[in-house]
Amino acid sequence: MATLAALDRDGARLEIDSKHADALRAALRGSLLLGGDPGYDESRSIWNGMIDRRPALVARCVGVADIVACVNFAREHGIALSVKGGGHNIAGLAVANGGLLLDLAPMRGVWVDPAARVAHAQPGCLLGDVDRETQLHGLAAVLGFVSATGVAGLTLGGGFGYTTRRFGWTTDNVRSMTMVAADGRIVRASEKENADLFWGLRGGGGNFGVATNFEYTLYPLGPEILGGAIAWRAEKAPEVLELFRTMVFEAPPELALIAVLRPAPPAPWIDKSAHGQPVVALFVCYTGKVEDGEKLIAPIRAIGSAVGDIVQRRSYVSQQSLLDATQPKGRRYYWKSEYLPRIDKDMTDAAIKHAAGIMSPHSAIIFFPLKGALNRLSADHSAVGNRDAAAVLNIASSWEKAEVDVANIEWTRAVWRDMRRFSTGGTYVNFLTEEDTGDRIQAAYGKNFQRLVDLKTKWDPTNLFRTNKNIEPVR
Ligand SMILES: Cc1cc2nc3c(=O)[nH]c(=O)nc-3n(C[C@H](O)[C@H](O)[C@H](O)COP(=O)(O)OP(=O)(O)OC[C@H]3O[C@@H](n4cnc5c(N)ncnc54)[C@H](O)[C@@H]3O)c2cc1C
């Protein structure tokens, strides 16, 4: 009997009769790939080049029926199951060694209803796919900062971006989701249908099923906004971050300011003499009237001596991809992150001190603002919680060669150990690395954790969906 070597959900060896794999292939509209097949390596490769895992089978799903067939196959044969949306998760949660990988990349449809101000997005969509379609109508969903990120992982874990101060978490702006449950059923969740599940899907990651559709609320925004970035040499960091601190939450929520400390990339908008030198940069996005934004940011420009300034009228789509070039697929990445209750001078001073020791030209210490709409909902409004957070601190390391993995990871951890004292105690589930399990997952959910355990026990009692920041069911 010909068999296929695989791993089960606990990582133990598993032999699957090849005729079962053939039957799955025949049942799919998309393709089923084995190691060596054209497309196999493309499907298993993800954004973080540190992750190199080999699934036993890759199903390139083109529709919900393919997803149902794969979920049923995984449940019946005991093979590990993983789901790849945009493949951007830093922990590599899209791919399980020896498992069945559901690659949703072929499912990138977006349907916009401009009158109702909603968009439906399929689970293989990248953020840029949704922006591109919604912006045709001068509308936008609440999404993140890098256009190649997958909507699925981002939304299921919470999601924040330039418009979060105005509108809250991405999940606060989802009207419904549809998913394939562990038993193969197609289930829709909204405030009115399966409300318990809807609560959990808004933050609980891929723990409950494979999402097949996201229904987003859209807001009138763009197509033209005021946005871009301004950079100064690191000597200016105390002055720049002082202004940042005083402005970031005082300004109307239409203004998002992101502060970044890092060596300057060789970007054409930055003076050549500063390339590779430590800089401080503010990324600016104002989604109100451009003229009002110009006035609001005048004090930032008044600092003077910038080594680059590309804040200008631009399309919202171009703003949404401004950071893309700094985050190429395949480089090595390691992050440590915390939610901050406010941004104090001692936090920015500590960040400036640590930035002086950055080891790689690609690494950065970043403050993302959140404060605004999301803090106005109760902590248990949905699973994502963390409604006491005013900002996200991310110590984002990135480098090229495996030989310097240890040094870069150690540097990141050392900075985090120091900066942790400023945390709310919570951390963003979507920024957790491979090693962040157990108490770090609990920290991501705080008081919502136990309710998630109860939901998991109800919806996925055998923990079929476990290649994620896993919430274990009670057995
Ligand atoms: C460069 C970069 C920029 C980022 N910027 C932001 C940002 O601005 N805001 C923000 O909030 N986050 C941001 N993130 C974090 C991002 O939200 C997470 O990495 C998220 O997991 C990415 O989703 P994905 O679909 O690309 O991930 P994948 O790696 O494909 O999947 C991540 C997890 O989600 C699960 N999953 C994927 N699709 C489905 C599905 N259809 N159903 C069920 N489970 C599924 C996977 O199984 C896995 O557990 C960024 C990440 C990167 C790398």
The ligand as an ORCA input file, in Angstrom:
! r2SCAN-3c Opt
* xyz 0 1
  C       4.882     43.406      7.924
  C       3.731     43.222      8.863
  C       2.928     44.294      9.145
  C       1.859     44.146     10.036
  N       1.074     45.216     10.306
  C       0.015     45.072     11.118
  C      -0.862     46.161     11.371
  O      -0.671     47.245     10.855
  N      -1.913     45.964     12.180
  C      -2.158     44.768     12.767
  O      -3.142     44.648     13.486
  N      -1.349     43.713     12.554
  C      -0.276     43.847     11.750
  N       0.549     42.790     11.528
  C       0.297     41.546     12.240
  C      -0.719     40.727     11.477
  O      -2.008     41.100     11.925
  C      -0.494     39.238     11.754
  O       0.765     38.887     11.282
  C      -1.565     38.369     11.105
  O      -1.445     37.078     11.639
  C      -1.400     38.341      9.621
  O      -2.449     37.673      9.007
  P      -2.180     36.717      7.744
  O      -3.489     36.277      7.245
  O      -1.247     37.402      6.815
  O      -1.398     35.584      8.513
  P      -1.172     34.030      8.291
  O       0.252     33.835      8.643
  O      -1.657     33.544      6.994
  O      -2.094     33.448      9.435
  C      -1.995     33.876     10.761
  C      -2.890     33.073     11.675
  O      -4.238     33.274     11.290
  C      -4.831     32.049     10.953
  N      -5.665     32.216      9.792
  C      -5.315     32.763      8.603
  N      -6.365     32.740      7.780
  C      -7.377     32.174      8.458
  C      -8.712     31.881      8.157
  N      -9.253     32.164      6.975
  N      -9.481     31.301      9.102
  C      -8.971     30.993     10.297
  N      -7.717     31.240     10.647
  C      -6.931     31.834      9.731
  C      -3.683     31.133     10.644
  O      -4.025     29.808     10.820
  C      -2.667     31.573     11.624
  O      -2.912     30.999     12.871
  C       1.603     42.905     10.640
  C       2.425     41.833     10.337
  C       3.466     41.990      9.469
  C       4.355     40.839      9.200
*
